[in-house]
Every structure is written in structure tokens, then in C-alpha cells.
Amino acid sequence: MKLSSPIYAIKRQAKLLARDNDIKLHEALNQLAAKEGFRDWSHLASSYSNATPAKEVLSQLNPGDMVLIAARPGHGKTLLGLELAALAETSSRKGYIFSLDYNEMDVWDRFAKLGIDQNANARSIVVDTSDDICAAYIVECLENALGDALVVVDYLQLLDQRRSNPPLQEQVQALKEFAIGQGAIVVLISQIDRAFELSSSDMPSIEDVRLPNPVDLSLFDKLCFLHGGEIQIEKAA
């Protein structure tokens, strides 16, 4: 049975329902579960116990998509990106991790936290931690690759840290053209401004994306924000 919304979105609806109607959260969850055709929330949750956030995100991605995953440190953006790369094989793609933030051992250590074994998955996931990573480097690595790719770049704000690299805007545009031309899915992990921590918002938005150098964020097809265990997926305007 397909849900009308992802589980994380239904949970948010339940919180609002409980607050607005002065009822217990479990009562609100049960009401929404009933609307989805389940006996109660436990029935719904057990039916979708294998629907991890990464699977929900992956189910909404299409060939040619550019995706932004953004969060403050410690809120799971890197692990979500890694899990998407690991799940690429389930959608007949090969996962690629290009990281300017971690070395290869760090990346595989984080994969291990997800229960992903390096020896068993080395052929289905490519990890590249070269200091030369930029849009041109990524495109060159993948232009002759076999099969469709799901590319995760960690992270957006480091792509132009070398003065010899093109401006960030040009690199994002190049990755967008590559995604469309090759039918690839390109995911860029992004920082969120520290000022968000001082705001009253419970979820970052596009206005909170840290941009030390200008980037047209409308180049992204999907925006995925994480905070406090919650996840919010939006289509770019």
C-alpha cells in the first residue's frame, strides 16, 4: 500500500494535529494511520520498517536530477549521501563518492556505520578522495564509465577551494549539464549557515544554504534538508 506522503511527512502532520487539537501524539499518529488504511500507527510503521530515509529520497529521484542535501554538522547529511550511493545498485546504477572532506578510510568507516562492508561492496561503490576533485575532474572520471551513475559530492563549498578551479557557479552548471546529458543523478552535500542555529525554524531552507561564493540554486531539481532526525524534501522552484 502506497502512502500519500513519506513517513517523515506524516509524522510532522501528526505533531501539528496533536498540537492543534490538544490530543496525545500517539492518538494523532493513529488517526493519520487510519486515513492511510492501516489499523493504527504500529501497523503502518511495521509495514514500512525497511523504508529508510535514503530509500524515500531515492524513490523521488529521476535521471538527470541534481540534488542538494543540506544540514548543519552532525545531522546526518554525509551518511544520507553515502547511503544513497550504496543503494544505487538497487536502481541499476553505480554509486560514486567524490569527497574533498574525508580520506578513503574515513568514508569506508562511515559506510561501516550503515552496515555496508567494504569488501562486499567495493565493486558497486567507487570512492575517490583526490585533492583534484572538481566538476571537470568528476566528468572526466565518469564520461567513459559503464552504466548509469549516482554521484555524491562531499561537499559543494569545497569544489572551488583551489584558486585554479573554475568558480563554483560554473562547476555546478557543468555538473548539471553532465547529469542531463548522461542521465546521471548528481547529489551535492552542502553546509548550512551557522546563523540557522539562532533562528526559530525547526528545519533549514534554501535561504540557509551557506554560499561563500554565488551559486544559482535553481539548478538543483530537488532540495533535501535535515535537522534533528527529521528530513524534508522539496522540488526547487
C-alpha positions as CSV (number, residue, x, y, z in Angstrom):
1,M,0.0,0.0,0.0
2,K,1.5,3.3,-1.1
3,L,1.4,6.2,1.4
4,S,0.0,9.5,0.5
5,S,3.2,11.1,1.9
6,P,6.6,9.8,3.1
7,I,6.6,8.6,6.7
8,Y,8.6,11.6,7.9
9,A,6.0,13.9,6.5
10,I,3.1,12.0,8.1
11,K,5.0,12.3,11.5
12,R,5.2,16.1,11.0
13,Q,1.5,16.2,10.2
14,A,0.8,14.2,13.4
15,K,2.7,16.7,15.5
16,L,0.7,19.6,14.1
17,L,-2.6,17.6,14.5
18,A,-1.7,16.8,18.2
19,R,-0.9,20.4,18.9
20,D,-3.8,22.0,17.1
21,N,-6.4,19.6,18.6
22,D,-4.8,19.2,22.1
23,I,-4.5,15.4,21.8
24,K,-1.7,13.0,22.5
25,L,0.8,12.4,19.8
26,H,0.1,8.7,19.6
27,E,-3.6,9.5,19.1
28,A,-2.8,11.8,16.2
29,L,-0.5,9.2,14.7
30,N,-3.2,6.6,14.9
31,Q,-5.7,8.9,13.3
32,L,-3.4,9.5,10.3
33,A,-2.5,5.9,10.0
34,A,-6.2,5.0,9.8
35,K,-6.6,7.6,7.0
36,E,-3.8,5.7,5.2
37,G,-5.7,2.4,5.5
38,F,-3.9,0.9,8.5
39,R,-5.3,-0.3,11.8
40,D,-3.0,2.0,13.8
41,W,0.4,3.6,13.7
42,S,2.2,0.5,14.8
43,H,0.7,-1.4,11.8
44,L,1.8,1.4,9.4
45,A,5.3,1.6,10.9
46,S,5.9,-2.2,10.8
47,S,4.8,-2.3,7.2
48,Y,7.3,0.3,6.3
49,S,10.1,-0.6,8.7
50,N,12.5,-1.0,5.8
51,A,11.7,2.3,4.3
52,T,14.8,4.3,5.3
53,P,15.1,8.0,4.6
54,A,17.6,7.2,1.9
55,K,15.1,4.8,0.2
56,E,12.4,7.5,0.3
57,V,14.8,10.1,-1.2
58,L,16.0,7.7,-3.9
59,S,12.4,6.8,-4.9
60,Q,11.9,10.5,-5.7
61,L,14.9,10.9,-7.9
62,N,14.9,10.8,-11.7
63,P,17.7,10.5,-14.4
64,G,19.2,13.9,-14.9
65,D,18.4,15.2,-11.4
66,M,20.7,17.5,-9.5
67,V,20.1,17.1,-5.7
68,L,21.2,19.2,-2.8
69,I,21.5,17.6,0.7
70,A,22.0,20.3,3.3
71,A,22.3,20.3,7.1
72,R,24.3,21.6,10.0
73,P,27.2,19.4,11.2
74,G,26.1,16.2,12.9
75,H,22.6,16.0,11.4
76,G,23.3,13.1,9.0
77,K,23.8,14.7,5.6
78,T,27.0,12.8,4.9
79,L,25.5,9.4,6.0
80,L,22.5,10.1,3.9
81,G,24.6,10.8,0.8
82,L,26.7,7.6,1.4
83,E,23.6,5.5,1.8
84,L,22.2,6.9,-1.5
85,A,25.4,5.8,-3.2
86,A,25.2,2.3,-1.6
87,L,21.5,2.0,-2.7
88,A,22.4,3.0,-6.3
89,E,22.7,-0.7,-7.3
90,T,19.1,-1.3,-6.4
91,S,18.1,1.1,-9.2
92,S,20.5,-0.3,-11.7
93,R,23.1,2.4,-11.1
94,K,26.7,2.5,-9.8
95,G,27.4,4.7,-6.8
96,Y,30.3,7.1,-6.8
97,I,31.6,9.1,-3.8
98,F,33.8,12.1,-4.5
99,S,34.9,13.6,-1.2
100,L,37.1,16.6,-0.5
101,D,36.3,16.4,3.2
102,Y,37.3,12.8,4.1
103,N,40.0,10.3,3.2
104,E,39.1,6.9,1.8
105,M,39.4,5.2,5.2
106,D,37.1,7.8,6.8
107,V,34.5,7.2,4.0
108,W,34.5,3.4,4.5
109,D,34.3,3.8,8.3
110,R,31.1,5.8,7.8
111,F,29.9,3.1,5.4
112,A,30.5,0.6,8.2
113,K,28.2,2.6,10.4
114,L,25.5,1.9,7.9
115,G,26.3,-1.8,7.9
116,I,28.0,-1.7,4.5
117,D,31.1,-3.8,4.1
118,Q,33.9,-2.5,2.0
119,N,35.0,-6.0,0.7
120,A,31.4,-6.9,-0.4
121,N,30.6,-3.5,-1.9
122,A,33.9,-2.3,-3.4
123,R,32.8,-3.2,-6.9
124,S,29.4,-1.5,-6.7
125,I,30.7,1.7,-5.0
126,V,33.6,3.8,-6.2
127,V,35.3,6.1,-3.5
128,D,37.5,8.9,-4.8
129,T,39.2,11.3,-2.3
130,S,41.6,13.0,-4.7
131,D,42.7,16.6,-3.9
132,D,42.0,17.3,-7.6
133,I,38.2,16.8,-7.3
134,C,36.2,19.5,-9.1
135,A,33.4,19.3,-11.7
136,A,35.8,18.8,-14.6
137,Y,37.6,16.0,-12.7
138,I,34.3,14.3,-11.9
139,V,33.1,14.5,-15.5
140,E,36.4,13.2,-16.9
141,C,36.3,10.2,-14.4
142,L,32.7,9.3,-15.5
143,E,32.5,10.1,-19.1
144,N,33.7,6.6,-20.1
145,A,32.1,4.8,-17.2
146,L,29.8,1.9,-18.0
147,G,26.2,2.1,-16.9
148,D,24.2,4.9,-15.2
149,A,25.8,6.7,-12.3
150,L,24.6,8.1,-9.0
151,V,27.3,10.6,-8.0
152,V,27.6,12.0,-4.5
153,V,29.9,15.0,-4.0
154,D,31.1,15.9,-0.5
155,Y,30.8,18.8,-0.5
156,L,29.6,21.8,-2.5
157,Q,31.5,24.6,-0.7
158,L,34.9,22.8,-1.3
159,L,34.7,22.5,-5.1
160,D,36.3,25.9,-5.7
161,Q,38.7,25.9,-2.7
162,R,41.6,25.8,-5.1
163,R,42.1,29.0,-7.0
164,S,43.0,27.1,-10.1
165,N,39.4,25.6,-10.2
166,P,36.6,27.5,-12.0
167,P,34.1,29.5,-10.0
168,L,31.5,27.4,-8.1
169,Q,28.7,28.6,-10.3
170,E,30.4,27.3,-13.4
171,Q,31.1,23.9,-11.8
172,V,27.5,23.4,-10.7
173,Q,26.4,24.3,-14.2
174,A,28.8,21.8,-15.6
175,L,27.6,19.0,-13.3
176,K,24.0,19.8,-14.2
177,E,24.8,19.5,-17.9
178,F,26.6,16.2,-17.3
179,A,23.6,14.9,-15.3
180,I,21.2,15.7,-18.1
181,G,23.5,14.6,-20.9
182,Q,24.3,11.2,-19.3
183,G,21.1,10.6,-17.4
184,A,23.1,10.5,-14.2
185,I,21.9,11.6,-10.7
186,V,24.2,14.0,-9.1
187,V,23.9,14.7,-5.3
188,L,25.9,17.5,-3.7
189,I,26.2,17.7,0.1
190,S,26.1,21.2,1.4
191,Q,26.7,23.2,4.6
192,I,24.1,25.3,6.3
193,D,24.9,28.8,7.7
194,R,25.6,28.9,11.4
195,A,23.0,31.6,11.8
196,F,20.3,28.9,11.4
197,E,21.1,27.7,14.9
198,L,19.9,31.1,16.2
199,S,16.7,31.1,14.3
200,S,13.3,29.8,15.5
201,S,13.0,27.5,12.5
202,D,12.9,23.7,13.0
203,M,14.2,22.9,9.5
204,P,16.7,24.7,7.3
205,S,15.5,26.1,4.0
206,I,17.1,27.3,0.8
207,E,17.8,30.7,2.3
208,D,20.1,29.0,4.9
209,V,22.4,27.3,2.4
210,R,25.9,28.6,3.0
211,L,27.2,30.3,-0.2
212,P,30.6,32.0,0.3
213,N,30.6,32.2,-3.5
214,P,27.5,32.8,-5.6
215,V,25.5,29.7,-6.9
216,D,22.2,29.6,-8.7
217,L,20.4,27.1,-6.5
218,S,17.6,26.8,-9.1
219,L,20.0,24.5,-11.0
220,F,19.0,21.8,-8.4
221,D,15.9,19.8,-9.1
222,K,15.5,18.5,-5.5
223,L,16.4,20.0,-2.2
224,C,16.8,17.8,0.9
225,F,17.1,19.4,4.3
226,L,17.9,17.5,7.6
227,H,17.7,18.6,11.2
228,G,17.1,16.9,14.5
229,G,16.2,13.5,12.9
230,E,13.7,15.0,10.5
231,I,14.1,15.2,6.8
232,Q,12.3,17.5,4.3
233,I,12.4,17.0,0.5
234,E,11.4,19.8,-1.8
235,K,11.3,20.4,-5.5
236,A,13.4,23.5,-6.4
237,A,11.3,26.5,-7.6
